């Protein structure tokens, strides 16, 4: 299930809810109790495994910050 962000129209705080994308369940702000929440457009982040992906393929100089030496 995706995580959706909502901004409260009363206190202005942003809250996250785990819900199906077609959920019609009314949400309540967990901070102030208001039912005036607006769904926000949010982005997602990909997590890349650290390791060789950070190294330049052409860097062989030990002074290069990407060389990993």
N, C-alpha and C positions, 0 to 999 in steps of 0.2 A: 504494500500500500504506500502511496506517496505521502509526503509531508507537505501540507499547505500552510502558508503564512497568512495571518489576518491582522489588520491594524484596527485598533479600537478607536471608534469615533468620539469616545468620551475622554479617555485618558491618554490616547495616542501611542500606547505601547503595542509592540508587535508580539504575537503569540504564534506558536506552531501547533498544528494538530495533525495527527496521523489518521487519514481517512480515505475511503474509496473516492475516486474522482467524481462519481455521480451521487455522492451523499447529499441528501436534502435535510439532514439533521441540523437544527439551529445551534449555533455556537454562542457561548457566553464567555466574556473576557475573564480570565482567571485572576486578573489583578484588581478589577473594580466591579465586576459583576454585570457590566453593561451587555446588552444583546446587540449593540450596534457595531458589528464587525464587518470590515470590508476586505475581501480577498485581495491579496497583493500578488503582483507579478514577481516571481523570484527566480533566481538562477540556481544552477546546481554546480557542484565542483567535482572534478574527477581527481582521484588520488592516484598518483603515479608512484610505482615502487621505486625507491631510491636504489642506485647502483650504477651500472654501466651506462644507463641512459643519460646521465649528467656529463659524461666524459665526451670530449671531442674525439672524433675518429682520426683527425689529422694532427692533433697535438702530441708531440713527443717530448717537448721541452718541459723540464720539471718546474719552470717558473710559471707555466700556464695554470690559471686557477681551475681549469677543467680537467687537467691531466690525471688527477687522483693519486699522484705520487706522494 
